[in-house]
Amino acid sequence: MSDLDSLKARALEELAVCEDESSLKNWNSRYFGKNGEMLTALKKVSELPPESRKEYGKLANLVKEEIYLAYDSALKLCLEQAMLQSLQTDKLDITLPGKIPSSGKLHLATQTLRDIQSTFAEMGFQVFRSREVEEDEFNFGLLNMPLHHPARDMWDTFHTTEPGLILRTHTSPGQIHVMRKFYPEPIRVILPGMCYRYEAITTRSEIMFHQVEGLVVGTNISMTDLKGTITAFTRKMFGDDRKVRIRSSYFPFTEPSIEVDMDCIVCGGRGCPLCKKTGWLEIMGAGMVHPEVMKNGGYDPSIYSGFAFGMGPERIAMLRHAIEDIREFWGNDLRFLSQF
Amino acid sequence: MKVPIRWLKEYVDFDLSLEALINRLALAGLEISGVKHWGVPLPDGLKLGADEPYPVWDKDKIVIGLVTKVDKHPDADRLKLPTVEYGAGKTITMVTGAPNLSVGDSGQKVVLALSGAVLFDGHATPKVMKELKPGKIRGIVSEGMVCSGFELGISDDHDGIIILEDDAPVGMPLVEYFGDSIIELDILPNKSRCLAIVGVAREVAAMTGGKLKSNPAKITSFGPNISGKIKVTIQNSSACTRYTASLIEAIKVGPSPAIIKRRLIQSGMRPINSIVDITNYVMLEQGQPLHAFDYDLLCLRANGNTPEIIVRFATTGEKLKTLDGQVRELNSETLVIADSLGAIAIAGLMGGIETEVTEKTTRVLLESANFDFLAIRKTMKSLALPSEAATRFSKGIHPEMVLVGANRAMQLMQEIAQGTAAAGIIDCYPTPLAPQVIDFSLAEARRILGIEIPLEQCRSILTSLEFKVENSGKENLRVTVPTHRLDIQAGVADLLEDIARLYGYDKFPETRLAEQLPPVLIDPELDFERKLKDSLVNLGLQETISYSLTSPEAEAAFLDANKTEYVALQNPISSERNVMRQSLISSIITLVQSNLKHTETVKLFEVGKVYQKVEGQKLPLEPYKLALAIGGPKSSAYWAEGTTNRGTLDFFDLKGIVEGMITGVHLEKTSFANANHPALHPGKTAALFIGDKVAGVFGALHPKLAANLGLEKHEIIAGEFDLQALSLGLPQRYLSKAVSRFPAALRDIAVVVDQSISGQTVANEILAAGGNLLKLFSLFDIYEGDRVPVGTKSLAFALTYQADDRTLTDKEVDKLHKKIEDRLKHILKGQIRGKED
């Protein structure tokens, strides 16, 4: 009996002086290890006379439980103290750079095209694509610009060595293609794609650029629908409070023709270098489909009416991100592209 | 088209600030590209051009002066001392070097700047503004300055001082005399009627409700009739719709009045002499180009006969020395004005030097004609000779304008050059243009514009633009197009444009489309392209977009046997971009090259069209291709990892990207095989097959090509794929696999095989033996070296066994594993490592 008492007293005494985790662990193996004292004491029961075994066993288990609980709470306390201490000392320099997983991006032009497409998709516009190497007839003739028409001067054209075959100067030939495909159904499409112009490459002009053309044809389409559609688009792309201004303009394939401006996103209309002091930024050309074009697409202009618009995604991206040099787009410098 | 506001105001009164005028014009379809000021203070609110400095002519310090005498400078031959009076009893003497003022002169009206005036420094380029201060020039005190156009900020001419008209009021502030703003308009093709001051004035009148002051020219007295003095023959009336000739006799040719010269200068033209200046002035004012011949020279050429004007196409090889002194060779598409001896002018473009009007001319034959825009455009292009006249003709002018121009010029020639116009005019107008009448209906306005504009308002808008309008029913108008309009081609649609722009688009409501939706357009290619791009971005690649124009030389090293004839440009901007590309890989390699100059690791992809000519077909094919290219260290340097041992991207990195793309877009039936491509390393190139068709080839850049391109630092791995071929691997739908809920058993296997046996072959055998219960296996090591026999290699795989319906027992797994080992031993003659016999 007194063996167990003294074991308990000694164990608790020794436990009290353990100061860290390792001394606690040592204590644990001393008493509860393979040949630990506590286990040894428990095993002693078999050496006792049968009548004392029960009482001894009971007492031994009580001692075991008591000193183990004491150990357990001492260990918990010790670990908690260690953790509290580590909270004080484990301090990262959080200003060091993080490790950015390497990732890719879509080209800015693709991102902008997708933004435009999804904005129009919400208004029920579908995407229709057509060829880039195009017949003169589709690029000009069927768009109300017969050979030598003065309006052809508005587009400097790349001619191929094949007579009558050019690089499309705008996505408008798609208007004819889509009308001929859809007739007599109503049409509500955008026609995105690459276009080409025979021009000097400067910070403001490129020989190759995307265009997104829109075309709506139906029996009840009017200028007010055009205004509503492009205003909605502009606000969605550039902000809810944008002001939109419509000017009279000229395109051979629309009549009446308009030009759409929005108030300058930099100066809000006061005048700055971006808007060339006008307070307005030109964002697209548009108009009601010219009766001749409607006919060339197969639709009777006395029954059907429609509107068309065209814009440049690169220009839109330049406005949105303050890009000053259009040559950045096809320069494909990763230091430029990775910003978007 | 440059429009001086003072000139414009001669034709229309309006009460708008310059800023408001510019806005109104822009909204009505006349866009302003610039504004220049002649001495006036910057107009309120004007933003356009506001940051370009110019001298503002101070009312008290820049005034009109009268030269009372010019003395010699005692010390310098080149310098003179004019004394200038600028008001009662106010005179001033100064030093000038002006070449157009001579010692002994007096009576000239000049522009006098007094000290304190701010002007451009006449000796500084680029222009700087400078305040005039009294000073001594070679010992003589100079308190003012007689000004040149340069100093006043109205010309780049340093050559002499401005001499004003004789009636310029002495002492008047210059800014009051001819201070002005000049707006520059970009004229759209349908507004060519505004290539005239009167045309712009008409628009302003319609916009503001003002009245156009265009009184027809009045000629008060005539000389003897023109008949019998000139014959006119039009040989080709489709190229020359109308030709009129007038004769003005007893003229005195000299310099033009200052106001005409000024306006020509403001409009960007050079004053020549009064007669030539009048033809130009009338063109700018009315829009009708004119030409003046020396009538006596025509008589001389006619050698006693009545001179004859013949409008015809030139004969090939015919030559003419034009006014600019150049001898021009003409061709059968050049429309010329000729007489019996030959061409005397290129119609609508430029006169000939032989019959030009000079100071000696006393009789002028005035041509006012209408040439077909097409004929003029062709000539303009073939001779590369643009001119103000040709620009106007090439956009089309109504033949009725011919008389307006001729009469106005005759009037001015009488007033300015004291000429006497012969009575009558020779007018050759074989097929007069019929008046254009359009039936306008409100219903059409409603249908196209979507708004209700009262009939009365439509009528008043059209009337303000000089359409003749009659009522024809409650909702209809009968509209006759005015004779200055040629742009009305589409009938009512054109009228709607004029009505809409003057009614004001700002008043249009915004409506939403009510039309029913069209049928759904299905474009699987577009969907596939989008998924492909997204998947490659997810795999860490940056999309690029490069020029589709290239050169055969740039692509030569990259084209395989599938190359076709090029779609070539007739007018390339440079020899580097003279054809449409046939490959994407060559341009993407160029981008790798340029980006590696500043970026360590480059991983790019591009999806775009190539252009392939098809034998016997006009239109080329435009299939979409995908190019991939990577190179550089596998990862970027990171402080926590050190900079060494980052590895270099290699073939298997690109293959991994291809495999990632395959799983990313769910392509099926894919396999790889060794392949060849002229731009790639023969031992490090693979083809991706979809079924039995090649969908693309990729591999390490050929070392020789890499060396040529300076890309030796890191291996570059690149490839090109055909989108259509890839899309053949797209299943209708891809199936999912249920995840087993039972534990898996993991075993490794290492097999030593002959070096010639491919990894794929080993893998195939493992798969064949493993059956359904082999859920996953992956290669984790390849060893060649001392510990295996020469000519062999060891491949180590990690295998995962798992059943869907039960926990596998050790026995089952052992049996299966043994089966795989046996198969490798028997079929590939492999040795299982650790179990060598």
Interface residues (C-beta under 8 A of the other chain):
Chain A: L96 P97 K99 S102 S103 G104 K105 L106 H107 A109 T110 M123 G124 Q126 V127 F128 R129 R131 E132 V133 E135 H148 P150 A151 D153 M154 F158 H159 T160 T161 E162 G164 L165 L167 F182 E185 P186 I187 R188 V189 M194 Y196 Y198 E199 A200 I201 I207 M208 V216 G218 T219 N220 I221 S222 M223 T224 D225 K227 G228 T229 T231 A232 R245 I246 R247 S248 S249 Y250 P252 E255 P256 S257 I258 E259 R270 G271 K276 K277 T278 G279 M288 H290 P291 E292 S305 F329 W330 N332 D333 L334 R335 L337 S338
Chain B: A26 L27 A28 G29 E31 K47 L48 G49 A50 D51 L188 P189 N190 K191 S192 F373 L374 R377 K378 S394 K395 G396 R446 R447 I448 L449 G450 I451 A490 G491 A493 D494 L496 E497 A500 R501 Y505 D506 F508 P509 E510 T511 R512 L513 A514 E515 Q516 L517 P518 P519 V520 L521 D523 L526 K533 L536 V537 N538 L539 G540 L541 Q542 E543 T544 I545 S546 Y547 S548 L549 V567 A568 L569 Q570 N571 P572 I573 R577 M580 L591 S594 N595 H598 T599 T601 V602 K603 L604 F605 K609 Y611 K618 L619 P620 E622 S635 S636 Y638 W639 A640
